[in-house]
Amino acid sequence: QVQLAESGGGAVQSGGSLTLSCALSGDTVTRYSLGWFRQAPGKEREGIATINVRDVIVYRDDVRGRFTISRDNAKNAMSLQMNSLKPEDTAMYYCAAARTPEGLLVSLIADEYTYWGQGTQVTVSS
């Protein structure tokens, strides 16, 4: 059974950096489209970044240039490097995976993803 587990969340000051990791178990990460999402209290879940099996990457506009998504095949994991963090980045961050026959999905829509991690909290203070 495919499972995802996020780690690396924490508290950081505005302008700081943080790296999130997501380990996949039960299958090979290279077979999946992968995504990072976040959800603040009382707000909708929003897509941050996605990477597919061909390393096609799409970012949400307000994180482009600040965040970097990557896949580590050797570790069967993916990461989200976050720089220049802002208070509005404060949220629970989730990793997600979707497997399609082609593996070409590059979507920031949560409904496209089947597997989800438990979330890791990121708090950015002023």
C-alpha positions as CSV (number, residue, x, y, z in Angstrom):
1,Q,0.0,0.0,0.0
2,V,1.3,3.4,-1.0
3,Q,2.0,5.7,1.9
4,L,3.4,9.2,2.2
5,A,5.0,10.9,5.2
6,E,6.1,14.5,5.4
7,S,8.8,15.9,7.6
8,G,10.8,19.0,8.1
9,G,8.1,21.5,9.1
10,G,8.7,24.0,11.9
11,A,8.9,27.7,12.8
12,V,10.9,30.2,11.0
13,Q,11.2,34.0,10.8
14,S,10.1,35.9,7.8
15,G,12.7,35.7,5.1
16,G,14.1,32.4,6.4
17,S,14.2,29.0,4.7
18,L,12.9,25.6,5.3
19,T,13.1,22.3,3.6
20,L,10.3,19.8,3.6
21,S,10.7,16.1,2.7
22,C,8.2,13.5,1.8
23,A,9.0,9.8,1.8
24,L,7.0,7.3,-0.2
25,S,6.7,3.7,0.8
26,G,5.0,0.8,-0.9
27,D,6.0,1.7,-4.5
28,T,8.6,3.5,-6.5
29,V,8.4,7.2,-6.5
30,T,9.4,7.5,-10.1
31,R,6.1,6.0,-11.2
32,Y,4.1,8.9,-9.8
33,S,3.2,12.5,-10.3
34,L,4.0,14.3,-7.1
35,G,2.7,17.4,-5.5
36,W,2.9,19.7,-2.6
37,F,-0.2,21.4,-1.1
38,R,-0.9,23.6,1.8
39,Q,-3.9,24.6,3.9
40,A,-4.2,27.4,6.4
41,P,-6.9,27.2,9.1
42,G,-10.3,28.1,7.7
43,K,-9.0,28.2,4.1
44,E,-9.1,25.9,1.1
45,R,-6.2,23.6,0.3
46,E,-4.1,25.0,-2.5
47,G,-1.5,23.5,-4.8
48,I,2.0,24.7,-4.5
49,A,4.1,22.7,-6.9
50,T,4.1,19.5,-8.8
51,I,6.6,17.3,-10.6
52,N,5.8,14.4,-13.0
53,V,7.7,11.3,-14.1
54,R,9.5,13.3,-16.8
55,D,10.5,16.0,-14.4
56,V,8.1,18.5,-15.8
57,I,7.5,21.0,-13.0
58,V,4.7,23.5,-12.4
59,Y,4.6,26.1,-9.6
60,R,1.9,28.2,-8.1
61,D,2.5,31.8,-9.1
62,D,3.1,33.2,-5.6
63,V,5.8,30.6,-4.8
64,R,7.6,30.6,-8.2
65,G,11.2,31.7,-7.6
66,R,11.1,31.1,-3.9
67,F,10.2,27.4,-3.7
68,T,11.8,24.5,-5.5
69,I,10.3,21.0,-5.8
70,S,12.5,18.0,-6.5
71,R,12.4,14.2,-6.5
72,D,15.1,12.1,-5.0
73,N,14.9,8.7,-6.6
74,A,17.6,7.1,-4.4
75,K,15.7,8.0,-1.3
76,N,12.3,7.3,-2.9
77,A,11.3,10.7,-1.7
78,M,10.6,14.3,-2.8
79,S,11.4,17.6,-1.3
80,L,10.2,21.2,-1.2
81,Q,12.9,23.8,-0.6
82,M,11.3,27.0,0.6
83,N,13.2,30.3,0.6
84,S,12.2,33.9,1.4
85,L,9.4,32.6,3.5
86,K,6.5,35.0,4.3
87,P,3.9,35.0,7.1
88,E,1.3,34.1,4.5
89,D,3.2,30.9,3.8
90,T,2.1,29.7,7.2
91,A,0.0,26.5,6.8
92,M,-0.1,22.8,7.1
93,Y,1.9,21.4,4.2
94,Y,1.0,18.1,2.6
95,C,2.6,15.9,0.0
96,A,0.6,14.0,-2.5
97,A,1.0,11.4,-5.2
98,A,-1.0,10.3,-8.3
99,R,-0.3,7.4,-10.6
100,T,-1.6,7.5,-14.1
101,P,-0.7,5.1,-17.0
102,E,1.4,7.7,-18.6
103,G,2.7,9.4,-15.4
104,L,2.5,12.7,-17.1
105,L,0.1,14.5,-14.8
106,V,1.2,18.0,-13.9
107,S,-1.7,19.3,-11.8
108,L,-2.1,21.6,-8.8
109,I,-5.6,20.4,-8.3
110,A,-6.0,18.4,-5.1
111,D,-8.7,16.1,-6.5
112,E,-6.3,14.7,-9.0
113,Y,-4.2,13.1,-6.3
114,T,-4.9,9.8,-4.7
115,Y,-2.3,9.4,-1.9
116,W,-1.7,12.0,0.8
117,G,0.7,12.4,3.7
118,Q,-0.4,13.4,7.2
119,G,0.9,17.0,6.9
120,T,3.6,19.0,8.5
121,Q,3.1,22.4,10.0
122,V,5.1,25.5,8.7
123,T,4.8,28.7,10.7
124,V,6.4,31.9,9.5
125,S,6.6,34.7,12.0
126,S,7.1,38.4,11.4
